């Protein structure tokens, strides 16, 4: 086998191992999260929209922690933020998170790489209602990493999340 053929075979093998890039499915239920900005995969114009079923299809993680809003240990379940961002091919270094009431906060993506930050869909085994800070909220592992117990990180634990813009 000559060099070009071997190289082509190696390239084909690597492409096969990596798997083909696939389009992001379109939501079939109500959109609960939109991700825009510096992303590769979109399903709604310039953004990626998610319904609860799509978020439930990502690997789910449970985090038990207290917070300024939850004085007792509370169980938060949902995908990790790093997995949500990976599902859209995010390449930015920070995200701007926006809540239903238009509260906004910038969060470095490094937070999601270093810590198991959960995009909570469930709290204590129940879906999170809008009046209870839902339907989605970002929760940091405050009890597992005491260094996160700062006003900066509490401000990044946004509730009623509706949009992420990757910057």
C-alpha positions as CSV (number, residue, x, y, z in Angstrom):
1,X,0.0,0.0,0.0
2,X,1.5,3.3,-1.1
3,X,1.8,6.4,1.3
4,X,-1.3,8.3,-0.2
5,X,-3.5,5.2,0.1
6,X,-2.3,4.5,3.7
7,X,-3.0,8.1,4.6
8,X,-6.4,8.0,3.1
9,X,-7.2,4.7,4.9
10,X,-6.0,6.2,8.2
11,X,-8.1,9.3,7.6
12,X,-11.2,7.2,6.8
13,X,-10.6,5.1,10.0
14,X,-10.3,8.2,12.1
15,X,-13.4,9.7,10.6
16,X,-15.3,6.5,11.3
17,X,-14.1,6.4,14.9
18,X,-15.1,10.0,15.5
19,X,-18.6,9.4,14.0
20,X,-20.4,11.6,11.5
21,X,-21.5,15.0,12.5
22,X,-25.3,14.9,12.9
23,X,-27.9,17.6,12.9
24,X,-29.5,18.6,16.1
25,X,-33.1,17.3,16.3
26,X,-35.9,19.9,16.3
27,X,-37.9,20.1,19.5
28,X,-41.4,18.5,19.4
29,X,-42.6,20.0,22.7
30,X,-42.5,23.6,24.1
31,X,-39.0,25.2,23.8
32,X,-37.6,25.6,27.3
33,X,-34.0,26.6,26.4
34,X,-32.4,28.4,23.4
35,X,-28.7,28.4,22.8
36,X,-27.2,30.9,20.4
37,X,-23.9,32.6,19.5
38,X,-20.7,30.7,18.8
39,X,-22.2,27.2,18.2
40,X,-21.9,24.7,15.4
41,X,-25.2,22.8,15.5
42,X,-28.5,24.7,15.1
43,X,-32.0,23.6,14.7
44,X,-33.9,27.0,14.7
45,X,-32.3,29.5,12.4
46,X,-29.3,31.0,14.2
47,X,-29.8,29.0,17.5
48,X,-30.4,25.6,19.0
49,X,-33.7,25.2,20.7
50,X,-34.4,22.4,23.3
51,X,-37.5,21.0,24.8
52,X,-37.5,19.0,28.0
53,X,-37.4,15.7,26.1
54,X,-34.2,16.8,24.3
55,X,-32.6,17.8,27.6
56,X,-33.7,14.5,29.2
57,X,-32.0,12.6,26.4
58,X,-28.6,14.0,27.5
59,X,-26.8,12.1,30.3
60,X,-28.5,13.1,33.6
61,X,-26.6,13.9,36.8
62,X,-27.8,14.5,40.3
63,X,-26.2,17.1,42.6
64,X,-27.1,17.3,46.3
65,X,-26.2,20.7,47.8
66,X,-27.4,23.7,49.8
67,X,-27.5,27.2,48.4
68,X,-28.7,30.6,49.5
69,X,-32.2,29.6,48.3
70,X,-32.1,26.0,49.6
71,X,-31.0,25.9,53.2
72,X,-31.5,22.1,53.5
73,X,-29.6,19.7,51.2
74,X,-31.5,19.7,48.0
75,X,-31.3,17.2,45.1
76,X,-30.9,18.8,41.6
77,X,-31.1,16.6,38.5
78,X,-30.4,17.4,34.9
79,X,-27.7,17.4,32.3
80,X,-24.3,19.0,33.0
81,X,-23.9,22.4,31.4
82,X,-20.7,21.1,29.7
83,X,-22.9,18.4,28.0
84,X,-25.5,20.9,26.8
85,X,-22.8,23.1,25.3
86,X,-21.1,20.1,23.7
87,X,-24.3,19.0,22.1
88,X,-24.4,22.3,20.1
89,X,-20.7,22.4,19.4
90,X,-20.1,25.5,21.5
91,X,-16.7,27.0,21.0
92,X,-16.8,30.3,23.0
93,X,-15.0,31.0,26.3
94,X,-18.1,32.4,28.1
95,X,-21.9,32.3,28.0
96,X,-24.4,34.9,28.7
97,X,-27.2,33.3,30.6
98,X,-30.7,35.0,30.5
99,X,-33.6,34.3,32.8
100,X,-37.3,34.7,32.0
101,X,-37.3,38.1,33.8
102,X,-34.3,39.2,31.6
103,X,-31.8,38.9,34.4
104,X,-28.4,38.3,32.7
105,X,-25.1,37.1,33.9
106,X,-21.9,36.1,32.1
107,X,-20.3,32.8,33.1
108,X,-16.9,31.6,31.9
109,X,-17.2,28.2,30.3
110,X,-14.2,27.2,32.4
111,X,-16.7,26.9,35.3
112,X,-18.5,24.1,33.4
113,X,-15.2,22.4,32.6
114,X,-13.8,22.5,36.1
115,X,-17.0,21.8,38.1
116,X,-20.0,19.6,37.6
117,X,-22.5,22.4,37.1
118,X,-26.0,21.0,36.6
119,X,-28.8,22.4,34.4
120,X,-31.5,21.3,36.8
121,X,-34.8,20.2,35.4
122,X,-35.9,18.4,38.6
123,X,-35.6,19.4,42.2
124,X,-36.1,16.8,44.9
125,X,-37.5,14.4,42.3
126,X,-40.1,16.9,40.9
127,X,-40.1,19.0,37.7
128,X,-39.3,22.6,38.6
129,X,-42.3,24.9,38.1
130,X,-41.8,28.5,36.9
131,X,-43.1,29.8,40.3
132,X,-40.4,27.6,42.0
133,X,-37.5,29.0,40.0
134,X,-38.0,26.7,37.0
135,X,-38.4,25.3,34.5
136,X,-34.5,25.3,34.4
137,X,-31.9,26.5,36.8
138,X,-28.1,26.4,36.9
139,X,-26.8,24.9,40.1
140,X,-23.2,24.7,41.2
141,X,-21.8,22.0,43.6
142,X,-21.6,24.5,46.5
143,X,-21.2,21.9,49.2
144,X,-18.8,19.7,47.3
145,X,-16.5,22.7,46.5
146,X,-16.7,25.3,49.3
147,X,-14.5,27.7,47.3
148,X,-17.6,28.2,45.1
149,X,-19.6,29.7,48.0
150,X,-19.0,33.3,46.8
151,X,-21.3,36.1,45.7
152,X,-19.9,35.7,42.2
153,X,-20.9,32.0,41.9
154,X,-24.2,32.5,43.7
155,X,-24.9,35.2,41.0
156,X,-24.1,32.6,38.3
157,X,-26.6,30.1,39.7
158,X,-29.4,31.6,37.7
159,X,-32.9,30.3,37.9
160,X,-35.8,30.5,35.4
161,X,-33.1,30.1,32.7
162,X,-34.4,30.6,29.2
163,X,-31.4,31.4,27.0
164,X,-27.6,30.8,26.7
165,X,-25.5,32.9,24.3
166,X,-22.1,31.5,23.7
167,X,-19.5,34.3,23.4
